[in-house]
Amino acid sequence: MDPALLKQQVAFKARAAQSLEMIQNNTASTSHTTYDAEASRKRKRKVYSDPQLVAKSLADFNSKNAMTASASNAANFGTMAKIVDYMKKRHLSSQQWSLSLKELLEELQIYDIGKKSEAWLQESLPMNPRLSVDENGKFIFKPPYKVKGKNSLLALLKKYHIEGKGGILLSDLNECIPSAEKHIEALGNVVIDVQTVINKRKDHVYFYNDVDTDYEVDEKFRSLWRNASVDHLDEKKIEEYLQKHGIDVMKDLAPTKLFYVAPKRKVGRRRVNQKVHNEHLTNILEDY
């Protein structure tokens, strides 16, 4: 065989073997990886089990739930207030038949209420002091007093006077009958009107004026009453004494006058004449 061909054959085999070795090395380097499944799992577990992240996520979740719950409660109480106010208007306009919750929502045109809110209303409305439930499970307005006119109002005032229950508020009467003040005016001198403040709102309290107790007191007794000295007692002690004996004190509701007091001027502190030190060095000391 030609020696030149033999040399070419040997060189070809050497190059083939070299290329095969390079391919194997490349395959081994590409198949090798630094990925560790266990380490990655631990790393992921560490990220999700971080206490700060967990606490933050729980706080966000709780705050969102609290905001949602508070908004839902506010909406439910707002719907209840609308229902009670509507039932009061129906009562004052002589529409005193009962209505179910479904009928109330239809008359108020409330259609976007959820099942949870409807169940809450069905459970909470019977506990409202201004509503009562009949045998059919329907709601009707419950006024504070059973007053329908002038005669029933006078009978109620007499009953409260005899039983010592005190007076009746105008705000409560306005929930029982329309134009309650006109009925009070029609009774005339039979009623005593006292102004008061309830929950920071001006109101009136009405008492029965008993004619049997309207008698003249002797002038001597009046003078003894007026001359009784209470200088050693202040108003607080007098009020405590009366309350101890079952008498409530009627407080003065007139607005108090505010007196302006000029602020005191600050008096300047006088400097005390102190002896100056180092007088014998006045010729030596110099200012720089």
Secondary structure as the mmCIF struct_conf table of DSSP 4:
data_model
#
loop_
_struct_conf.conf_type_id
_struct_conf.id
_struct_conf.beg_label_comp_id
_struct_conf.beg_label_asym_id
_struct_conf.beg_label_seq_id
_struct_conf.end_label_comp_id
_struct_conf.end_label_asym_id
_struct_conf.end_label_seq_id
HELX_RH_AL_P HELX_RH_AL_P1 PRO A 3 SER A 31
HELX_RH_AL_P HELX_RH_AL_P2 ALA A 37 TYR A 48
TURN_TY1_P TURN_TY1_P1 SER A 49 SER A 49
HELX_RH_AL_P HELX_RH_AL_P3 PRO A 51 LEU A 92
TURN_TY1_P TURN_TY1_P2 SER A 93 SER A 94
STRN STRN1 LEU A 99 LEU A 99
HELX_RH_AL_P HELX_RH_AL_P4 LEU A 101 GLU A 107
TURN_TY1_P TURN_TY1_P3 LEU A 108 GLN A 109
HELX_RH_AL_P HELX_RH_AL_P5 LYS A 115 SER A 124
HELX_RH_3T_P HELX_RH_3T_P1 LEU A 125 MET A 127
TURN_TY1_P TURN_TY1_P4 PRO A 129 ARG A 130
STRN STRN2 LEU A 131 VAL A 133
TURN_TY1_P TURN_TY1_P5 GLU A 135 ASN A 136
BEND BEND1 GLY A 137 GLY A 137
STRN STRN3 PHE A 139 PHE A 141
BEND BEND2 PRO A 144 TYR A 145
BEND BEND3 GLY A 149 GLY A 149
HELX_RH_AL_P HELX_RH_AL_P6 LYS A 150 GLU A 163
TURN_TY1_P TURN_TY1_P6 GLY A 164 GLY A 164
STRN STRN4 ILE A 168 LEU A 169
HELX_RH_AL_P HELX_RH_AL_P7 LEU A 170 LEU A 173
TURN_TY1_P TURN_TY1_P7 ASN A 174 CYS A 176
BEND BEND4 ILE A 177 SER A 179
HELX_RH_AL_P HELX_RH_AL_P8 ALA A 180 LEU A 187
HELX_RH_3T_P HELX_RH_3T_P2 GLY A 188 VAL A 190
STRN STRN5 VAL A 191 ILE A 198
TURN_TY1_P TURN_TY1_P8 ASN A 199 LYS A 200
STRN STRN6 ARG A 201 TYR A 208
HELX_RH_3T_P HELX_RH_3T_P3 VAL A 211 THR A 213
HELX_LH_PP_P HELX_LH_PP_P1 GLU A 216 ASP A 218
HELX_RH_AL_P HELX_RH_AL_P9 GLU A 219 ASN A 227
TURN_TY1_P TURN_TY1_P9 ASP A 231 HIS A 232
BEND BEND5 LEU A 233 LEU A 233
HELX_RH_AL_P HELX_RH_AL_P10 GLU A 235 LYS A 244
TURN_TY1_P TURN_TY1_P10 HIS A 245 GLY A 246
HELX_LH_PP_P HELX_LH_PP_P2 ASP A 248 ASP A 252
BEND BEND6 ALA A 254 ALA A 254
HELX_LH_PP_P HELX_LH_PP_P3 PRO A 255 TYR A 260
HELX_LH_PP_P HELX_LH_PP_P4 ALA A 262 VAL A 272
HELX_LH_PP_P HELX_LH_PP_P5 LYS A 275 VAL A 276
BEND BEND7 HIS A 277 HIS A 277
HELX_RH_3T_P HELX_RH_3T_P4 GLU A 279 LEU A 281
TURN_TY1_P TURN_TY1_P11 THR A 282 ILE A 284
#
